[in-house]
Amino acid sequence: MAHMGQKSSFRYYNPNPFGRDTSDCVVRALTLALDMNWDDTYKELCRHGFQLGLMPNDNAAWETYLIEHGYERRILPNTCPACYTLEDFCRDHAYGDYVVATGSHVIFASDGLFYDTSDSGN
């Protein structure tokens, strides 16, 4: 939820070809990060994961896949993990494209907005 007077950074996005809201957050995020459709992203992640002996949504699989496509891995300081939200991240990173991992979820953020099937800003 956005603070009073602030507009939410959330934008609904679900490229799943069947419109399903399933455990495909990594695939959804990478479709935008790599400008690919859901089917091709899913297949490529499966291929990449297979080559590594990992499930496609394993952090090591999708992170190395992004690195191979020019992304850099950065970690936020662990000063207050419970009080720093995705809304805060978007406000602090108003420019650029990011694939954000929260520990249990993966979201694409771009130019201060984040794209997901539900508002995960908090």
N, C-alpha and C positions, 0 to 999 in steps of 0.2 A: 504494500500500500504506500502510495506517495505521501510525503509530508503535506500538511495543509498548504494550499496555495501552489503546490508543485504538480505538474502534469506527470503522469506515469510514463515510464520509458518503455513499457510493454507494448509489443505488437503481436497480434495473433498470427501464427504461422504453422501450417501443417501440410507438408508436401506429400504425406503418405498417400499413395495412389488409391487406397481404399478408404481414406479419410479416418483411419483408425488412430486412436490416441493410445499407443502401445509403448513398449520399452525401447523406442527407437530414437531417443534424444540425441545420441551421437550421430546417427545418420541424418536427422533433421538439421542439426547444427552444421555438419559438414557440407550439406547441399548448398547452403548459402556461402560458407567459407570458400568453397572450391567452384562455385557456380556450376553445379552438376544437378541432374535430376535425382530423385530418390532411388530409382531402380539402379542406375549406374553407380551411385555412391555406395549403396548396400553391397552390390556385387564386388566393387573394388575393395571395400573394407573386408569382405569375406575372403577374397583372394589374398590380401595383405596379411590378415590374421592367420590364414592357413599356412602361409610361408613362414610365419613366426611361431606356429604352434599355439596360437592364442585365439580366443573368441574375438570377433570383430569389434565388440564394444569394450574390450579390455583396454584400460588406459594406455598400456605400452603399445598396443596395436594402433589405435587411432592417433596417438601423439606422434609416433614415428612416421605415420602416413602423412600427417600435416607437415612435419619437418621436411620430409622428402618433397613437399610441395611449397617450400619456401617460408613456412611459418617458423617462429622462434618460440621456445618454451621459456616462460617467465613465471616466477612464483611471487605472490604478494607476501609482504611481511606478515608474520603470524602474531601481530600485536593485539588484535581483538577479533578473532574469527567469528565470534557470535554477534558482534555488533556491526560488522561491515557487510552490507547487503549488495545484491546485484544492482539495485537502484543507485547505491553509492558508487559502485564501480562504473556504471554508465555515466554518472555525473562527473566522475574523475577522469574518464576516458571518452571525451566528447568527439574525438576524431579517430578514425582507424577501424579496422576489423579485428575482432577478437573471438576466439573460441574459449569460453569460460567454463572451467570445471569447478563445481562447488564441493566435491567430495562424493555426492550421490546423484549428481545431475550435470548435464552438459548443455550449454546454451550458446547461441551465436549472438554477438553484440556488434553493432556497427554504428559509428557516429552518434553515440549516446543513446541508442535504442537497443533493446534486446528482443529476440524473436523466439517464441515458444508457443506451446499449445495451451498454456495457462500462465497466469501472472505469478511468476516465481521471484519477483523482485525483492521480497523480504527474506 
